[in-house]
Amino acid sequence: MTEGKASPDTESGPARSMAWGPRLGWDRGALARRVGALPRPVKWALIGLFVLFLYALPLLEIPILSTPDTDFGAVLFTVASYVLVALGLNIVLGYAGLLDLGYVGFYAIGAYTVAVFGSLQAQLSWWVLIPLAVFLTTISGILLGAPTLRVRGDYLAIVTLGFGEIIRLTALNTEWLGAAKGITGVPRPPSVELFEIPHLQWEGATAVVDLDDTTTFLFFGVADQAPYYWLMLTVIFLVLGADRMLRLSRIGRAWEATREDEDAAELMGVPTFKFKLLAFACGAFIGGLSGALFASRQGFINPESFLLLLSILFVAAVVVGGAGNRYGVILGAIVVGYLPERFRGFEEWRLLVFGLALLVLANFRPQGLIPPRRAKRAQAVDEQLEALEEGTARA
Amino acid sequence: MPSTSLEAQPASRNGTALLSLDDVSIQFGGLKALDGVSFDVREGEILGLIGPNGAGKTTCFNVMTGVYQPTSGEVRFAGEPLGKRKRFAITRLGIARTFQNIRLFGNMTALENVLVGADAHHRTNVIDALVRSPRHRREEREGEETAREVMKFLGLERRADELARNLSYGEQRRLEIARAMATKPRLLCLDEPAAGFNPAEKAQLMDLIRRIRDRGLTVLLIEHDMGLVMGVSDRVAVLEFGRKIAEGAPADVRNDPAVIAAYLGTEADDAEDFDQEGDL
C-alpha cells in the first residue's frame, strides 16, 4: 500500500530504465533505488543533510544558484511560496482531479485577512492573524465549493476562474479593503534576535566565511529575507507530512477514486461531494496560509498582487511537475518560480521561453517532470505493449 | 397470465424478500423505461433478470442503487423503503453492484480499488488520518484484511499491486466483483458479468456466482447468456419493453409462451451471446 513498498519491483526493471533513461538522460528510478537500498541510519543521515542544506541555502551564496539582480533570500522565499501553493493545489487538482483556475482567490483572501485585520482596520497580533487567515480562507473554500462542486469539469474551471477575479475586483473596489492603493504596514512575524549567522563568500572555487555579511536569527526585517524563507520552509515540511498522512489513508483513496470515476466511486460508498468539498477546503487552507505568509513578508499588498496570471502559473507549476505527485509539483513550482528570477536578463523573453518549454514538456513528458507512480507504470506498460506489437520486444 | 401462477410457487431456496420492487415505473421524457414492474429478490437466492436489449434491465439496477428515482412505485430493501437515499448511502445499506461496461479506478492498484469498497463503512476523518489515530489504524488493518480476503476468493491475490487498467479483461471483471463484495453487501447485483467471456470462462463464472451465494450473499444477475442464467439462477424474471412478462423457476420460464414469443423462441437465442451493446 505505501508508495515505498510499491517502488522496488516497479522501478527496477531494465525495461523501465531503458524506457525512461535516454529521454532526458536522467533516471529518477535509479536514484530512488540507490537511496532506498542504503541502510536506514545512512538514509536518515542523507535526508538530514539535505534538509540542512535547504535551510542553509541563503547563507551558502552558491554562485551558479544565486540570483545576481535580486536578493537571493527573497527569491528563495518566492520559490518556497510557489512550492507551498503548488502543494495545496495538488490536493485539489492532482488528487481529487478538480480543475481550479481561481486558486489565487484563496491566496488573496489569506493575504488580505492579515493585511486588513493587522493594519488597516485592526491591529491584531501576528499569532492571531495567521490562524484567522487560514480559518477564513478554509471557510471561503467551503462556501465556494458547496454550490460549485455540483458542476463538473469545464464548468468548475469557469466558475473558479470567476471566483479568483471576483475576489480581486472586490478588493479593488472596496474602500474598506484598501481599494486600488492597497494596504501598507502589514505586520511582520515577531522577531526573536538570538544570534548572528555569517554568510559564505566565494572566491573562485574556495569559500570564505564572511563575518561582515550576517543574518540575524531570527529577525524578520526588510533587508534580510532569509528568516522568511526559513519560516516558509518549515511550513512546507509540515504540510508535506500532513499531505502524506492524508494521501495514505481512506481520504486519499476516496479523492483518487472520485477523480478516476465519480459515479463508480459514489456507488462504492464514497460520499464524493463531501470528499470534493474536503479537497477544496484543504486546498484553501494551504492557499490561504501561503497568502498570509506572503503578505506578512511583503508588508504591502494591493489587488495587483493577485492577478489571474498567478492562478495560471500555479496550475502550470502543478501540471509541469506532475499532478498527483507531491515531489513532482515541488519541482514544477521551483521551475516556475525560480528560473524566471535566475535569468532576469532575459525578462522580455520570459513568456516566450516559458511557452516553448511547456510545448517541449507536453511533447516529451506529458505527465509532468516527475509523474505520479500510476502514470509511470502505465506508460512503461504501454511502451512494452508497443514494442511487442512492433515485434521488437527484447528477450 | 402464466406469470402470476408461477410467482406463487416457492423457489428452490425460499427466503423472505430482501429487495422488493413494488409497481416501479420510470419515465424518461416520452419513454417509459420501466412500467409497473414488481418483483422480489429473496434472501439467499440467485435471481436472474433477463430480457431483450432495451428491456430495462440496467434501468432496474439503476433504480435499485439510487442512480434513478422511480417516477412512481417504491423500492424496499429489507423492508425499508429506499426513498431518496443517496447512492453511497444505499451501498452502505447493503446493495453493491458491478457495471456493464467495466468502471474500475484504472489508475489505482487492484488492492486500492478493493480498499475503496472496504472503506464504505469506515469513519476515519482528517484528524484521524493526520495523527494516525487508533481508529485509522484499526480501519486500515481491517480494510486490508477484508480486501485481501475478497481478492483471494476471486483469485486476484497475486495481482494486488498491479494497476487496475493493466489487468486482463477477465481479471478486471472479477476485480469489479471484488470491489463490490468488499463493501460487505447483502445483495450483490451483477450487470452482465459474462459479457465477452468464452465458454470456459462462463463455466468458471457460474461456479463463482454459486460460491458467492454460498457465502451468504443474495445475487441478482443481469445476463444475456441464456445458458448461464438458466444454469445458475434459482429463479428468473423476464422483462420486455419495461414490463415484467414472467417470473419463476428457470424451467417454467423457459416454457412460458410469452417469454418464448418475446425472446427465447427466436433464433436470436445464440446470437445474443455476442450482443452486449445498446442496453441502457
Chai-1 contact restraints between the chains, C-beta under 6 A:
chainA,res_idxA,chainB,res_idxB,connection_type,confidence,min_distance_angstrom,max_distance_angstrom,comment,restraint_id
A,A6,B,D161,contact,1.0,0.0,6.0,A-B,restraint_1
A,A242,B,L130,contact,1.0,0.0,6.0,A-B,restraint_2
A,M245,B,A129,contact,1.0,0.0,6.0,A-B,restraint_3
A,M245,B,L130,contact,1.0,0.0,6.0,A-B,restraint_4
A,L246,B,A129,contact,1.0,0.0,6.0,A-B,restraint_5
A,S249,B,A129,contact,1.0,0.0,6.0,A-B,restraint_6
A,R250,B,D119,contact,1.0,0.0,6.0,A-B,restraint_7
A,R250,B,H122,contact,1.0,0.0,6.0,A-B,restraint_8
A,R250,B,T124,contact,1.0,0.0,6.0,A-B,restraint_9
A,I251,B,A129,contact,1.0,0.0,6.0,A-B,restraint_10
A,R253,B,E112,contact,1.0,0.0,6.0,A-B,restraint_11
A,R253,B,L115,contact,1.0,0.0,6.0,A-B,restraint_12
A,R253,B,V116,contact,1.0,0.0,6.0,A-B,restraint_13
A,E256,B,M108,contact,1.0,0.0,6.0,A-B,restraint_14
A,A257,B,F105,contact,1.0,0.0,6.0,A-B,restraint_15
A,A257,B,V116,contact,1.0,0.0,6.0,A-B,restraint_16
A,E260,B,F105,contact,1.0,0.0,6.0,A-B,restraint_17
A,E260,B,N107,contact,1.0,0.0,6.0,A-B,restraint_18
A,D261,B,R103,contact,1.0,0.0,6.0,A-B,restraint_19
A,A264,B,R103,contact,1.0,0.0,6.0,A-B,restraint_20
A,E266,B,R87,contact,1.0,0.0,6.0,A-B,restraint_21
A,E266,B,F88,contact,1.0,0.0,6.0,A-B,restraint_22
A,L267,B,T65,contact,1.0,0.0,6.0,A-B,restraint_23
A,L267,B,R87,contact,1.0,0.0,6.0,A-B,restraint_24
A,M268,B,V116,contact,1.0,0.0,6.0,A-B,restraint_25
A,M268,B,G117,contact,1.0,0.0,6.0,A-B,restraint_26
A,G269,B,F88,contact,1.0,0.0,6.0,A-B,restraint_27
A,G269,B,T91,contact,1.0,0.0,6.0,A-B,restraint_28
A,G269,B,R92,contact,1.0,0.0,6.0,A-B,restraint_29
A,G269,B,A120,contact,1.0,0.0,6.0,A-B,restraint_30
A,G269,B,T183,contact,1.0,0.0,6.0,A-B,restraint_31
A,V270,B,F88,contact,1.0,0.0,6.0,A-B,restraint_32
A,P271,B,F88,contact,1.0,0.0,6.0,A-B,restraint_33
A,R374,B,N107,contact,1.0,0.0,6.0,A-B,restraint_34
A,R377,B,L163,contact,1.0,0.0,6.0,A-B,restraint_35
A,V381,B,N166,contact,1.0,0.0,6.0,A-B,restraint_36
